[in-house]
């Protein structure tokens, strides 16, 4: 059994949370530090929201630590995406009074715009190359180190970095194509 007690046996969400809570909070803190401006969402709240999402239903069984962290990273990503969409909708005038265009100043893209573009591009990348998509989620959204991702995936750090380079180039091309 691994030190966290979740690789050699199927573990339920209730068994894993106490074992991995501190690591999840560390991941969430990393995600929150990447957010710009004043924060209304704390790392603890992000972990709890992600926990609610991954554990809902009939109590999922986790095959491995990798499986659990992948699901948690995906849940955190979706929470941040949903939050960015709500902020964008509010910024773009959800339920606001319409103002003639000649009275409106145009703003540069916000970090929320970039996050939404990344989200859409990441979904497309994952459809094309699931491993590359998983590596981006674990590295960028979960904030895991190369060593941690290597432990989870069983791939060498060098192989992971090659996949990362491919994924970054693919995402950059995809996102920059949307802005043109």
N, C-alpha and C positions, 0 to 999 in steps of 0.2 A: 504494500500500500504506500502511496506517495505521502510526503509530509502533511499534505492537506487532506488526506483521506478520501480522495475522490476519483483516482484513476483506476484502481483495480476492482471497484465495485460500482454498481449503479447507485447514484446518490440522489436523494430528493432535494428539492429546493430548501426545505426546512433544515436539512443536515448541512448544506453547503454555506448558507448565509453566515452563521457564526464563524465558520472557518475562514471565509474569504472576505468578510465585511471590511476589515482594515485595508486590504488590497483594493477593493472596489472603491472605497473612499479616496484612496490615493489616486486611482485612475480618474475619478470624478473631479478631484482637485485639479489635476492636470488639464482636464477638459475646460473647467471653469476659468483657469488662468489664461486660456486662449481666447476667451470671450472678451469683447471690448466694452467699455463703458461701465456704468454702475450695474451691479448684478442684483436681480431679485430672486434668483435661483441659487441656492447654496449647493456645495458638493454633497452634503448629507441629503438634501432634498432630491438631488439628481439620483443618488444611489437608491433612495427609497422608492422613487418613481420607477426607476429601472427594475428594481426588485419586484414591484407590483406587476409590472408588465411581463417579466419572465416567469413569474410563479403563478400567474392566473390560470384558471382552468382546473383540470383535474390533477394538478401537481406534477409538472414535467419531471422526467427522470433524466439525469445527466450522465452521459456515457464517460465523460472525462472532464478534466479541468479545462481543456481547450474548448470543448463543447459549451461549457458553462460561460467561460469568459467571452467566447464568440457571441453568444446570445446576449450577455450583459452589454458588450460593446455595441451591438446592433440596437439594443433598447435605448442606450444613452444617446446614440446617434439620432434615432428617431425622435426622442424627446427634444433634443436640441434643434432638429429640423422643424418639428411642430411649433416650437417656441419662436424660431426665426420666421416661420410663415405667419404666425399671429402678429408678430411685431411689424412685419412687412405690410400686412393687411391694414394694420392700424396706421402705419406711416403713409400708406398710399390712399388713405381716406375711407376706410371701412366705416360705413354709416355716417360719413361726413357730408356736409353741404357741398354741392358742386360749385366750382369757381371757374370762370372762363380761363382758358389756357394762357391768354396774354397777361394774366395777373399772377402766374405761377413761375417760381424760379426752379430750374432743373438742377437736381443734385447729382453728385457723383455716386457711383455704385457703393452701397454700404457693405460692411462685413456680412450682413444677413443675406444680401443678394449673392455674394460669393459662396456662402454656405449652401444656399439653395441650389446654385449651379453645380457645386461639388456633389451634392446629394444626387442630383439627376445623372450626372456623369458617372458617379460611383455605381449606381444601379446598372447603367449600361455596361460599364467595365465588368461588373460581377456576372452579368449575363454572358459576356464573352470569355472571361477568364476568372472563374470562381476563386482560385487561390490568390490571384493578385488583388481581387476585391477584399478578401479576408485579411490579407496583410495590411492593406490601407486602413481598414476598420480597426485592426488591433494596434497599429502604429499611430495613426492620426487621431482616431476617436477614442480609443482606450488608453493611449499614451504609454503602451508597453515598450520596453527596451528590446533591442535585437535579441539579447540573450533570453528574455522572457518569451518572445515570440518563437524563438528556436526551440525552447523547451516545450511549448504548446504544440508546435507543428511537426517537430522532429526533423526540420530542415536546418542546414547549416546557416550560420549568419551570413556568409558570402552569397549563398543561393537566395536568401531572403532579400539581401540588398540588391541583387540583380533584378528580382521581381519588383522591388520597390522602384528602381530606376525605370523599368518598363512602365509600371503603373503611373508614375508621376508624369512621364512623357505622354502617355496615352490620355491621361486626364487633362493635362495642359492643352494638348491639341484639341480635345473635345470641347473644353470650356472656352478656349480662345476662339474657336469656330462659332460658338454661340454669340459671342460679343460682336462679331464682325457684321 
